Amino acid sequence: MTRNKPLVTVAKIATDRERNAAREMSHSQAELDVHTARLDELNNYRHQYLQQFQAASKQGLGVVQLQEYQIFLGRLDDAIKQQQKLLEGSRLTHEERQKLWLSLRGKAKALDNVIDKRQQQQTAEQGRREQREYDDQSCSLTHWRML
């Protein structure tokens, strides 16, 4: 077990880093979800507003009302474009954090596997030593009995 102590320490650090990366990935997923929902809301609102505009235009609109609808639709389009940029930035951030987490998870698992193998080897070595000691004791007892 003493041979594994440094590796166990490194593995603990790797696991802590993995957990932190998982936490950051979770936060970025939540942010991504918020930006997605906001974009959906804006698109739905634009769709509803456009329907209102079309219904009102069938009944006849004055020049001022037509300009107000067009100005507001332009503002909605700008807000949608801005939200799309925020969403894309969040998506890229999330993908980076996910890649980091996957990388750290792989390293942590690899260290755990090395530690497990070493422990199995040490257990097997201990078993062989004990078997040798038992065999030596048996041999000695048999030898003494023959004398």
RAPEBEL-V928745 format. One record per pair of residues at least 6 apart in sequence whose ideal C-beta (glycine too) atoms are under 8 Angstrom apart, sorted by the first residue. I is the first residue (numbers start at 1). J is the second residue. If there is no record, write none. Layout:
# RAPEBEL-V928745
i=(I & I)
j=(J & J)
This chain:
# RAPEBEL-V928745
i=(1 & 1 & 3 & 3 & 4 & 4 & 4 & 4 & 7 & 7 & 7 & 7 & 8 & 10 & 11 & 11 & 11 & 11 & 14 & 14 & 14 & 14 & 15 & 17 & 17 & 18 & 18 & 18 & 18 & 18 & 21 & 21 & 21 & 21 & 21 & 22 & 22 & 24 & 24 & 24 & 25 & 25 & 25 & 25 & 25 & 28 & 28 & 28 & 28 & 28 & 29 & 31 & 31 & 31 & 32 & 32 & 32 & 32 & 35 & 35 & 35 & 35 & 36 & 38 & 38 & 39 & 39 & 39 & 39 & 42 & 42 & 42 & 42 & 43 & 45 & 46 & 46 & 46 & 46 & 49 & 49 & 49 & 49 & 50 & 53 & 53 & 56 & 56 & 57 & 57 & 61)
j=(119 & 122 & 118 & 122 & 115 & 118 & 119 & 122 & 111 & 114 & 115 & 118 & 115 & 111 & 108 & 111 & 112 & 115 & 104 & 107 & 108 & 111 & 108 & 104 & 108 & 101 & 104 & 105 & 107 & 108 & 97 & 100 & 101 & 104 & 105 & 101 & 105 & 97 & 100 & 101 & 94 & 97 & 98 & 100 & 101 & 90 & 93 & 94 & 97 & 98 & 94 & 90 & 93 & 94 & 87 & 90 & 91 & 94 & 83 & 86 & 87 & 90 & 87 & 83 & 86 & 80 & 83 & 84 & 87 & 76 & 79 & 80 & 83 & 80 & 76 & 73 & 76 & 77 & 80 & 69 & 72 & 73 & 76 & 73 & 69 & 73 & 65 & 69 & 66 & 69 & 69)
